[in-house]
Amino acid sequence: VFTTAAEAKTYVAQHAFPLVIKADGLAAGKGVVIAANQAEAESTIDAMLSGRRHGAAGERIVIEEFLAGDELSCIAIVDGERYLLCEGSRDHKALEDGDQGPNTGGMGAFSPTHLWNETRRRTIATTVIEPTIAGLARDERRFSGFLYAGLMIVNGNPYVLEYNVRMGDPEAQALLIRLQSDLAEVLLSAATGNLQSTALQWDPRAACCVVMAAPGYPGPVTTGTPIQGLDAAAQIADCVVFHAGTASNDGQLVTAGGRVVGVTALGEDLRIAQASAYEAVGMIDWPGVQHRTDIGMKELC
Ligand code: GLY
Protein backbone atom coordinates (compact mmCIF):
# COMPACT_ATOMS: atom_id res chain seq x y z
CA VAL A 1 0.00 0.00 0.00
CA PHE A 2 1.58 3.30 -1.06
CA THR A 3 1.01 7.01 -0.71
CA THR A 4 4.21 8.21 -2.34
CA ALA A 5 5.21 7.70 -5.96
CA ALA A 6 8.88 7.09 -5.17
CA GLU A 7 8.15 4.12 -2.90
CA ALA A 8 5.58 2.69 -5.30
CA LYS A 9 8.00 2.95 -8.23
CA THR A 10 10.76 1.25 -6.25
CA TYR A 11 8.36 -1.58 -5.44
CA VAL A 12 7.25 -2.14 -9.04
CA ALA A 13 10.87 -2.09 -10.23
CA GLN A 14 11.50 -5.12 -7.97
CA HIS A 15 8.53 -7.22 -9.09
CA ALA A 16 7.56 -9.09 -12.22
CA PHE A 17 4.92 -7.73 -14.59
CA PRO A 18 2.03 -7.61 -15.11
CA LEU A 19 1.14 -5.94 -11.81
CA VAL A 20 -2.27 -4.69 -10.71
CA ILE A 21 -2.46 -1.07 -9.53
CA LYS A 22 -5.61 0.02 -7.73
CA ALA A 23 -6.83 3.34 -6.42
CA ASP A 24 -7.74 2.64 -2.80
CA GLY A 25 -10.85 4.84 -2.82
CA LEU A 26 -14.10 4.66 -4.74
CA ALA A 27 -13.53 5.06 -8.47
CA ALA A 28 -16.81 3.83 -10.00
CA GLY A 29 -15.26 0.48 -10.95
CA LYS A 30 -12.57 2.21 -13.01
CA GLY A 31 -9.76 2.44 -10.47
CA VAL A 32 -7.83 -0.65 -11.59
CA VAL A 33 -5.00 -0.75 -14.10
CA ILE A 34 -3.17 -3.92 -15.12
CA ALA A 35 0.27 -2.53 -15.90
CA ALA A 36 2.14 -4.60 -18.48
CA ASN A 37 5.51 -2.93 -17.96
CA GLN A 38 7.50 -0.44 -15.91
CA ALA A 39 6.59 2.57 -18.05
CA GLU A 40 2.86 1.89 -17.77
CA ALA A 41 3.16 1.23 -14.04
CA GLU A 42 5.04 4.49 -13.45
CA SER A 43 2.62 6.63 -15.44
CA THR A 44 -0.34 5.00 -13.62
CA ILE A 45 1.29 5.60 -10.22
CA ASP A 46 1.88 9.26 -11.11
CA ALA A 47 -1.66 9.75 -12.46
CA MET A 48 -3.29 8.13 -9.45
CA LEU A 49 -1.18 9.54 -6.63
CA SER A 50 -1.18 13.08 -8.04
CA GLY A 51 -5.00 13.02 -7.90
CA ARG A 52 -5.16 13.63 -11.66
CA ARG A 53 -6.97 10.39 -12.42
CA HIS A 54 -9.35 9.75 -9.54
CA GLY A 55 -9.05 12.78 -7.25
CA ALA A 56 -8.85 11.91 -3.54
CA ALA A 57 -9.77 8.26 -4.28
CA GLY A 58 -6.27 7.80 -5.74
CA GLU A 59 -4.28 9.36 -2.90
CA ARG A 60 -3.50 5.87 -1.66
CA ILE A 61 -2.84 2.99 -4.04
CA VAL A 62 -2.63 -0.77 -3.68
CA ILE A 63 -0.29 -2.84 -5.84
CA GLU A 64 -1.17 -6.50 -6.16
CA GLU A 65 -0.07 -9.71 -7.83
CA PHE A 66 -1.80 -10.30 -11.18
CA LEU A 67 -3.97 -13.43 -11.17
CA ALA A 68 -4.65 -15.11 -14.48
CA GLY A 69 -7.86 -17.12 -14.46
CA ASP A 70 -11.61 -16.93 -14.93
CA GLU A 71 -13.61 -14.18 -13.23
CA LEU A 72 -16.76 -15.19 -11.41
CA SER A 73 -19.19 -13.02 -9.46
CA CYS A 74 -20.70 -14.48 -6.30
CA ILE A 75 -23.51 -12.48 -4.74
CA ALA A 76 -25.02 -13.33 -1.36
CA ILE A 77 -28.07 -11.83 0.32
CA VAL A 78 -27.16 -11.56 3.99
CA ASP A 79 -29.30 -10.89 7.08
CA GLY A 80 -26.40 -10.29 9.46
CA GLU A 81 -25.86 -13.99 10.09
CA ARG A 82 -27.63 -16.19 7.55
CA TYR A 83 -27.29 -15.84 3.80
CA LEU A 84 -28.66 -17.03 0.49
CA LEU A 85 -26.45 -17.30 -2.56
CA CYS A 86 -27.47 -16.06 -5.96
CA GLU A 87 -26.57 -18.19 -8.93
CA GLY A 88 -23.14 -17.58 -10.43
CA SER A 89 -22.74 -14.88 -13.04
CA ARG A 90 -19.86 -13.49 -15.07
CA ASP A 91 -19.09 -9.90 -15.95
CA HIS A 92 -16.99 -8.57 -18.87
CA LYS A 93 -15.01 -5.67 -17.45
CA ALA A 94 -12.93 -4.59 -20.44
CA LEU A 95 -14.42 -2.13 -22.91
CA GLU A 96 -13.62 -4.04 -26.07
CA ASP A 97 -14.09 -7.52 -27.49
CA GLY A 98 -11.61 -10.16 -26.39
CA ASP A 99 -11.16 -8.37 -23.03
CA GLN A 100 -9.14 -5.61 -24.68
CA GLY A 101 -9.15 -1.91 -23.89
CA PRO A 102 -9.64 -0.07 -20.61
CA ASN A 103 -11.44 -1.47 -17.60
CA THR A 104 -15.05 -0.37 -17.14
CA GLY A 105 -17.79 -0.92 -14.57
CA GLY A 106 -18.88 -3.89 -16.73
CA MET A 107 -19.89 -4.18 -20.38
CA GLY A 108 -22.08 -7.28 -20.17
CA ALA A 109 -22.84 -10.36 -18.13
CA PHE A 110 -24.41 -13.77 -18.28
CA SER A 111 -25.80 -16.36 -15.92
CA PRO A 112 -25.61 -19.28 -15.23
CA THR A 113 -22.03 -20.37 -15.80
CA HIS A 114 -20.29 -23.74 -15.73
CA LEU A 115 -17.87 -22.20 -13.20
CA TRP A 116 -20.70 -22.32 -10.64
CA ASN A 117 -20.96 -26.02 -9.93
CA GLU A 118 -22.05 -27.53 -6.62
CA THR A 119 -18.52 -28.26 -5.38
CA ARG A 120 -17.28 -24.77 -6.13
CA ARG A 121 -20.41 -23.20 -4.67
CA ARG A 122 -19.71 -25.02 -1.38
CA THR A 123 -16.05 -24.00 -1.44
CA ILE A 124 -16.93 -20.35 -2.02
CA ALA A 125 -19.63 -20.46 0.65
CA THR A 126 -17.37 -21.94 3.30
CA THR A 127 -14.06 -20.24 2.48
CA VAL A 128 -15.25 -16.80 1.36
CA ILE A 129 -18.83 -15.89 2.25
CA GLU A 130 -19.22 -17.48 5.69
CA PRO A 131 -15.87 -16.23 7.11
CA THR A 132 -16.62 -12.75 5.76
CA ILE A 133 -20.05 -12.56 7.41
CA ALA A 134 -18.64 -13.95 10.66
CA GLY A 135 -15.67 -11.56 10.55
CA LEU A 136 -17.91 -8.55 10.01
CA ALA A 137 -20.08 -9.56 12.95
CA ARG A 138 -16.98 -10.11 15.13
CA ASP A 139 -15.76 -6.62 14.22
CA GLU A 140 -19.19 -5.26 15.27
CA ARG A 141 -20.03 -4.46 11.67
CA ARG A 142 -22.91 -6.89 11.42
CA PHE A 143 -23.89 -6.67 7.78
CA SER A 144 -27.20 -7.17 6.05
CA GLY A 145 -27.69 -6.62 2.34
CA PHE A 146 -26.00 -7.78 -0.83
CA LEU A 147 -22.47 -9.02 -0.35
CA TYR A 148 -20.71 -9.33 -3.69
CA ALA A 149 -17.43 -11.22 -3.94
CA GLY A 150 -15.61 -10.65 -7.21
CA LEU A 151 -13.59 -13.84 -7.63
CA MET A 152 -10.82 -15.09 -9.86
CA ILE A 153 -10.80 -18.86 -10.32
CA VAL A 154 -7.15 -19.87 -10.63
CA ASN A 155 -6.38 -23.57 -11.11
CA GLY A 156 -9.83 -24.36 -9.78
CA ASN A 157 -9.45 -22.28 -6.60
CA PRO A 158 -11.36 -19.06 -5.84
CA TYR A 159 -9.38 -15.91 -4.98
CA VAL A 160 -11.20 -12.75 -3.90
CA LEU A 161 -10.38 -9.72 -6.06
CA GLU A 162 -12.85 -7.36 -4.44
CA TYR A 163 -15.96 -7.04 -2.32
CA ASN A 164 -18.90 -4.81 -3.07
CA VAL A 165 -21.86 -4.21 -0.82
CA ARG A 166 -24.35 -4.03 -3.66
CA MET A 167 -25.57 -6.37 -6.32
CA GLY A 168 -23.14 -5.67 -9.15
CA ASP A 169 -23.92 -4.13 -12.50
CA PRO A 170 -24.45 -5.75 -15.06
CA GLU A 171 -24.61 -9.01 -13.09
CA ALA A 172 -27.83 -7.74 -11.47
CA GLN A 173 -29.59 -7.59 -14.84
CA ALA A 174 -28.58 -11.15 -15.76
CA LEU A 175 -29.63 -12.45 -12.35
CA LEU A 176 -32.84 -10.52 -11.75
CA ILE A 177 -34.36 -11.57 -15.06
CA ARG A 178 -33.87 -15.20 -13.90
CA LEU A 179 -34.99 -14.75 -10.29
CA GLN A 180 -38.34 -16.41 -9.61
CA SER A 181 -38.45 -15.89 -5.84
CA ASP A 182 -40.14 -12.74 -4.59
CA LEU A 183 -37.24 -10.28 -4.34
CA ALA A 184 -39.08 -7.83 -2.07
CA GLU A 185 -39.93 -10.61 0.38
CA VAL A 186 -36.35 -11.87 0.45
CA LEU A 187 -34.95 -8.38 0.96
CA LEU A 188 -37.41 -7.64 3.75
CA SER A 189 -36.39 -10.87 5.48
CA ALA A 190 -32.71 -9.96 5.11
CA ALA A 191 -33.26 -6.43 6.40
CA THR A 192 -35.18 -7.69 9.45
CA GLY A 193 -32.65 -10.43 10.29
CA ASN A 194 -35.09 -13.15 9.41
CA LEU A 195 -33.77 -14.81 6.26
CA GLN A 196 -35.25 -18.26 5.72
CA SER A 197 -33.05 -21.08 4.57
CA THR A 198 -35.22 -21.84 1.53
CA ALA A 199 -32.95 -21.50 -1.50
CA LEU A 200 -33.74 -18.82 -4.05
CA GLN A 201 -35.66 -20.07 -7.08
CA TRP A 202 -34.18 -19.45 -10.50
CA ASP A 203 -35.48 -19.70 -14.04
CA PRO A 204 -33.40 -22.53 -15.51
CA ARG A 205 -32.98 -20.59 -18.74
CA ALA A 206 -29.83 -18.58 -19.46
CA ALA A 207 -29.63 -14.79 -19.40
CA CYS A 208 -27.31 -12.53 -21.35
CA CYS A 209 -26.97 -8.78 -20.77
CA VAL A 210 -25.20 -6.49 -23.25
CA VAL A 211 -24.36 -2.99 -22.04
CA MET A 212 -24.66 -0.12 -24.52
CA ALA A 213 -22.47 2.80 -23.52
CA ALA A 214 -22.08 6.41 -24.56
CA PRO A 215 -19.15 7.56 -26.71
CA GLY A 216 -16.12 8.30 -24.55
CA TYR A 217 -17.01 5.77 -21.85
CA PRO A 218 -15.24 4.84 -19.52
CA GLY A 219 -13.87 8.39 -19.73
CA PRO A 220 -15.98 11.57 -19.88
CA VAL A 221 -19.08 11.11 -22.05
CA THR A 222 -21.45 13.25 -24.04
CA THR A 223 -24.99 13.13 -22.72
CA GLY A 224 -28.37 14.33 -23.95
CA THR A 225 -28.22 12.35 -27.22
CA PRO A 226 -31.62 10.96 -28.36
CA ILE A 227 -31.84 7.13 -28.21
CA GLN A 228 -33.59 5.40 -31.11
CA GLY A 229 -35.22 1.97 -31.28
CA LEU A 230 -36.14 1.27 -27.64
CA ASP A 231 -39.79 0.55 -28.50
CA ALA A 232 -38.85 -1.93 -31.24
CA ALA A 233 -36.38 -3.70 -28.95
CA ALA A 234 -39.05 -4.02 -26.26
CA GLN A 235 -41.09 -6.19 -28.65
CA ILE A 236 -38.54 -9.01 -28.60
CA ALA A 237 -39.81 -11.90 -26.47
CA ASP A 238 -38.10 -12.46 -23.12
CA CYS A 239 -35.98 -9.34 -23.54
CA VAL A 240 -35.80 -6.47 -21.04
CA VAL A 241 -33.97 -3.21 -21.66
CA PHE A 242 -32.78 -2.06 -18.24
CA HIS A 243 -32.21 1.69 -18.12
CA ALA A 244 -29.03 2.82 -16.39
CA GLY A 245 -28.06 6.24 -17.74
CA THR A 246 -31.12 7.60 -19.51
CA ALA A 247 -33.30 10.66 -19.02
CA SER A 248 -36.50 11.97 -20.53
CA ASN A 249 -36.15 15.22 -22.43
CA ASP A 250 -39.58 16.53 -23.48
CA GLY A 251 -40.77 12.92 -23.86
CA GLN A 252 -37.69 11.83 -25.83
CA LEU A 253 -35.36 9.37 -24.10
CA VAL A 254 -31.80 10.64 -24.17
CA THR A 255 -28.44 9.39 -22.90
CA ALA A 256 -27.60 10.58 -19.39
CA GLY A 257 -24.55 8.60 -18.31
CA GLY A 258 -21.71 6.33 -19.35
CA ARG A 259 -23.46 2.98 -19.38
CA VAL A 260 -26.82 3.86 -20.87
CA VAL A 261 -28.86 0.64 -21.14
CA GLY A 262 -28.36 -3.04 -20.28
CA VAL A 263 -30.10 -5.09 -22.96
CA THR A 264 -30.94 -8.42 -21.34
CA ALA A 265 -32.56 -11.53 -22.78
CA LEU A 266 -33.49 -15.00 -21.62
CA GLY A 267 -33.07 -18.10 -23.78
CA GLU A 268 -33.25 -21.87 -23.50
CA ASP A 269 -29.48 -21.76 -23.52
CA LEU A 270 -26.85 -19.03 -23.51
CA ARG A 271 -26.47 -19.05 -27.28
CA ILE A 272 -30.18 -18.30 -27.72
CA ALA A 273 -30.17 -15.66 -24.97
CA GLN A 274 -27.12 -14.05 -26.59
CA ALA A 275 -28.77 -14.03 -30.05
CA SER A 276 -31.92 -12.33 -28.66
CA ALA A 277 -29.95 -9.76 -26.70
CA TYR A 278 -27.90 -8.85 -29.78
CA GLU A 279 -31.03 -8.71 -31.94
CA ALA A 280 -32.38 -6.06 -29.55
CA VAL A 281 -29.01 -4.29 -29.40
CA GLY A 282 -29.12 -4.06 -33.21
CA MET A 283 -32.37 -2.10 -33.00
CA ILE A 284 -31.14 0.47 -30.48
CA ASP A 285 -28.93 3.27 -31.68
CA TRP A 286 -27.46 6.68 -31.07
CA PRO A 287 -24.38 8.36 -32.54
CA GLY A 288 -21.15 6.90 -31.18
CA VAL A 289 -22.82 4.09 -29.19
CA GLN A 290 -20.35 1.48 -27.92
CA HIS A 291 -20.97 -2.16 -27.03
CA ARG A 292 -19.05 -5.41 -27.07
CA THR A 293 -20.05 -8.03 -29.63
CA ASP A 294 -18.76 -11.04 -27.68
CA ILE A 295 -20.72 -11.10 -24.43
CA GLY A 296 -21.11 -14.75 -23.43
CA MET A 297 -18.35 -16.10 -25.67
CA LYS A 298 -16.20 -16.92 -22.61
CA GLU A 299 -18.74 -19.64 -21.84
CA LEU A 300 -19.54 -20.67 -25.39
CA CYS A 301 -16.03 -21.11 -26.83
N1 GLY B 1 -19.79 -5.54 -12.42
C1 GLY B 1 -18.92 -5.24 -11.36
C2 GLY B 1 -19.46 -4.33 -10.38
O1 GLY B 1 -20.64 -4.00 -10.38
O2 GLY B 1 -18.68 -3.86 -9.57
Residues whose N, C-alpha, C, O or C-beta is under 5 A from the ligand:
A	BS01	LIG	G29 D91 G105 G106 G168 D169 P170
